[in-house]
Amino acid sequence: MKRLVAAAACIAVIFSVSAACAADAIAEQWAAAWNSHDAEKIVALFAENGVYEDIPFGSTNRGAAALRSYAKAYFDAVPDMKTSVTGASVKGGRGYIEWVFSGTDVGLYRTNKKFSIRGVSIVTTKDGKITRDRDYYDLAALMKQVGVLPK
């Protein structure tokens, strides 16, 4: 009986490490895709009818063509964009990725000013692909940093 309990405990540790590794892998792939500035790498993260929502800008993008177009537009608007993951947890197909997004505003408001904002992506996954990604961040903070709103 003690061996059975010990074996069960070992299996639980293995699965919890696997889940943590899966969350880290999704977060790392997500950040690497955005940092690559390659729209095809963004599309590859998502399931066939995956949905990406930029909540502050009110943008919903479903499927490869829309995801590709959105990613290209962002890469053009912030050509030096960088995303750093600061935390992540994905368990049972649901989770979050916390991040810092920074760059120079070339096309959002065309100010040519640098910004850095914190945010979170709420993700749903299936079979290693993102089925839904909802991004939340403080748009007013971004606007203040680039000079569109007063500080």
WOMONOR-V649712 format. One record per pair of residues at least 24 apart in sequence whose C-alpha atoms are under 7 Angstrom apart, sorted by the first residue. I is the first residue (numbers start at 1). GAP is how many residues later the second one is. If there is no record, write none. Layout:
# WOMONOR-V649712
{{I,GAP} {I,GAP}}
This chain:
# WOMONOR-V649712
{{19,72} {23,65} {23,66} {23,67} {24,64} {27,58} {27,61} {27,70} {31,52} {31,53} {31,54} {34,49} {35,46} {35,47} {35,48} {37,38} {39,29} {39,32} {39,33} {40,28} {43,24} {43,25} {45,84} {45,85} {46,83} {46,84} {46,85} {47,82} {47,83} {47,84} {50,80} {50,81} {50,82} {51,80} {51,81} {51,82} {52,80} {52,81} {52,82} {53,80} {53,81} {53,82} {54,80} {54,81} {54,82} {55,79} {55,80} {55,81} {56,80} {56,81} {56,83} {76,31} {77,28} {77,29} {77,30} {77,31} {78,25} {78,26} {78,27} {78,28} {78,29} {80,24} {93,31} {93,32} {93,33} {94,29} {94,30} {94,31} {95,27} {95,28} {95,29} {96,24} {96,25} {96,26} {96,27} {97,24} {97,25} {111,35} {113,33} {114,32} {115,27} {115,30} {115,31} {117,25}}
